[in-house]
Amino acid sequence: MQNTKLLLTSFTFVGLLALAGCSFPGVYKIDIQQGNVVTQDMIDQLRPGMTRKQVRFIMGNPLLTDTFHADRWDYLYSLQPGGGERQQERISVIFNPNDQLVSLSGDFMPGVSRDEAILGKDSGTTVTEPAQNVEKPKPEKPVKPGSLLDQIQKDVDGVETVPVPTPEPLDTTPQ
């Protein structure tokens, strides 16, 4: 009987230590990211008039496509630094009936990286006022006719666009 009490007390003590280790100070906690990772560089690439395919290429698949608002895609992203408070970002991309990008709305602002603001890291970029003595770039000189640059420009201008073939849908009728 005495051994059973000692064994039960030992298991209880080990169990309590194991539970206490889960929230023990100094334990590393990972950063938790969920949703679409959206960066400021992605937002800066978006332009009005882009097609849905172009937006999907830049931003990736939207996290939410609303059935009732087929012209709106929502991208959600949340970051919870280890042991910190969860921060959430949202951007909505709105298209017109011709499937062209019309507007953006959300939590992003030009030039501000939310991850660096949340995590407290310096981006390493500083904004400085332009110096007064900096030379302005000289306008490009026209290329000489018959030069290599002229031939390249003619080749680029003469390229014909070829439509991408779309495969025929599979026949789903039973045979």
C-alpha positions as CSV (number, residue, x, y, z in Angstrom):
1,M,0.0,0.0,0.0
2,Q,2.8,2.3,0.9
3,N,4.5,1.7,-2.5
4,T,1.2,2.4,-4.3
5,K,0.9,5.8,-2.6
6,L,4.6,6.6,-3.4
7,L,4.1,5.5,-7.1
8,L,0.9,7.6,-7.4
9,T,2.5,10.6,-5.9
10,S,5.5,10.3,-8.2
11,F,3.3,10.0,-11.3
12,T,1.3,13.1,-10.2
13,F,4.4,15.1,-9.5
14,V,6.0,14.1,-12.9
15,G,2.7,15.0,-14.7
16,L,2.5,18.4,-13.0
17,L,6.1,19.1,-14.0
18,A,5.3,18.1,-17.6
19,L,2.3,20.4,-17.7
20,A,4.3,23.3,-16.2
21,G,7.0,22.8,-18.9
22,C,4.5,23.8,-21.5
23,S,4.3,27.4,-20.3
24,F,7.7,27.6,-18.7
25,P,9.3,31.1,-19.1
26,G,12.0,31.2,-21.7
27,V,10.5,28.5,-23.9
28,Y,10.7,29.4,-27.6
29,K,7.3,30.0,-29.3
30,I,7.0,30.0,-33.1
31,D,5.5,32.7,-35.3
32,I,2.2,31.5,-36.7
33,Q,1.3,32.7,-40.2
34,Q,-2.1,32.0,-41.8
35,G,-3.7,32.9,-45.1
36,N,-2.2,34.5,-48.2
37,V,1.2,36.1,-47.6
38,V,0.8,39.5,-49.2
39,T,3.7,41.8,-49.5
40,Q,3.9,45.4,-50.3
41,D,5.8,44.5,-53.5
42,M,2.8,42.5,-54.7
43,I,0.5,45.4,-54.1
44,D,2.8,47.8,-55.9
45,Q,2.7,45.6,-59.0
46,L,-1.1,45.8,-59.3
47,R,-2.4,48.3,-61.9
48,P,-6.0,49.2,-62.9
49,G,-7.1,47.3,-66.0
50,M,-5.3,44.1,-65.2
51,T,-7.2,40.9,-65.9
52,R,-8.1,38.3,-63.3
53,K,-5.4,36.0,-64.6
54,Q,-2.7,38.7,-64.2
55,V,-3.9,39.5,-60.6
56,R,-3.9,35.8,-59.8
57,F,-0.3,35.5,-61.1
58,I,0.9,38.3,-58.9
59,M,-1.2,37.7,-55.7
60,G,-1.9,34.0,-55.9
61,N,-5.3,32.4,-55.4
62,P,-7.7,34.4,-53.2
63,L,-8.5,33.1,-49.8
64,L,-12.2,34.1,-50.2
65,T,-14.3,34.3,-53.3
66,D,-17.7,35.5,-52.3
67,T,-20.7,33.8,-54.1
68,F,-22.8,36.9,-53.8
69,H,-20.0,39.3,-54.9
70,A,-18.4,37.5,-57.8
71,D,-16.4,40.7,-58.7
72,R,-14.5,40.7,-55.4
73,W,-11.6,38.7,-54.2
74,D,-10.4,38.8,-50.6
75,Y,-6.9,38.1,-49.4
76,L,-6.5,37.6,-45.7
77,Y,-3.2,37.2,-43.8
78,S,-2.6,36.9,-40.1
79,L,0.7,36.8,-38.2
80,Q,1.0,36.0,-34.5
81,P,4.6,36.4,-33.3
82,G,5.6,33.9,-30.7
83,G,3.8,34.8,-27.6
84,G,2.6,38.1,-29.0
85,E,-0.7,39.5,-30.1
86,R,-2.2,38.4,-33.4
87,Q,-2.2,40.9,-36.2
88,Q,-4.4,40.6,-39.3
89,E,-4.2,42.2,-42.7
90,R,-6.9,42.2,-45.4
91,I,-7.0,43.3,-49.0
92,S,-10.0,43.2,-51.3
93,V,-9.5,43.3,-55.1
94,I,-12.5,44.5,-57.1
95,F,-13.1,43.8,-60.8
96,N,-15.6,45.2,-63.3
97,P,-17.9,43.1,-65.4
98,N,-15.2,42.8,-68.1
99,D,-12.9,41.0,-65.5
100,Q,-10.5,44.0,-65.2
101,L,-9.1,45.3,-62.0
102,V,-10.9,48.4,-60.9
103,S,-9.9,49.1,-57.3
104,L,-8.2,47.8,-54.1
105,S,-9.1,48.3,-50.5
106,G,-7.5,47.0,-47.4
107,D,-4.8,47.5,-44.8
108,F,-1.7,48.1,-47.0
109,M,-0.1,51.5,-47.5
110,P,2.6,52.3,-50.0
111,G,6.1,51.8,-48.7
112,V,5.1,50.2,-45.4
113,S,5.8,46.5,-44.7
114,R,3.4,45.3,-42.0
115,D,5.5,42.2,-41.1
116,E,8.5,44.4,-40.2
117,A,6.2,46.8,-38.3
118,I,4.6,43.9,-36.4
119,L,7.9,42.1,-35.7
120,G,9.7,45.3,-34.9
121,K,12.4,44.8,-37.4
122,D,13.9,47.7,-39.4
123,S,13.6,47.2,-43.1
124,G,17.0,48.7,-43.7
125,T,15.6,51.3,-46.1
126,T,15.6,54.9,-45.3
127,V,13.8,57.7,-47.1
128,T,16.0,60.7,-47.7
129,E,15.3,63.9,-49.5
130,P,16.9,64.2,-53.0
131,A,20.1,66.1,-53.1
132,Q,20.2,69.3,-55.0
133,N,23.5,68.6,-56.8
134,V,22.6,65.2,-58.2
135,E,22.9,65.0,-62.0
136,K,19.8,64.2,-63.9
137,P,20.0,61.2,-66.3
138,K,20.7,62.2,-69.8
139,P,18.0,61.4,-72.4
140,E,18.8,58.4,-74.5
141,K,20.3,59.1,-77.9
142,P,18.4,57.7,-80.9
143,V,20.0,54.5,-82.2
144,K,21.9,54.5,-85.4
145,P,20.1,52.8,-88.3
146,G,21.5,49.4,-89.0
147,S,23.1,49.0,-85.6
148,L,22.5,46.0,-83.3
149,L,20.1,47.9,-81.1
150,D,18.1,49.0,-84.1
151,Q,17.8,45.4,-85.3
152,I,16.7,44.2,-81.8
153,Q,14.1,46.9,-81.7
154,K,12.8,46.0,-85.1
155,D,12.6,42.3,-84.1
156,V,10.7,43.2,-80.9
157,D,8.3,45.5,-82.8
158,G,7.7,42.9,-85.4
159,V,6.7,40.1,-83.1
160,E,3.2,38.8,-83.7
161,T,1.1,37.7,-80.7
162,V,-0.2,34.2,-80.9
163,P,-3.3,33.2,-78.9
164,V,-2.8,30.5,-76.4
165,P,-4.7,27.4,-77.5
166,T,-7.4,26.3,-75.0
167,P,-8.1,22.6,-74.7
168,E,-11.5,21.3,-75.6
169,P,-13.6,20.2,-72.6
170,L,-13.7,16.4,-72.1
171,D,-16.7,14.6,-73.2
172,T,-18.5,13.4,-70.1
173,T,-21.3,11.5,-71.7
174,P,-21.3,7.8,-70.9
175,Q,-20.3,5.5,-73.7
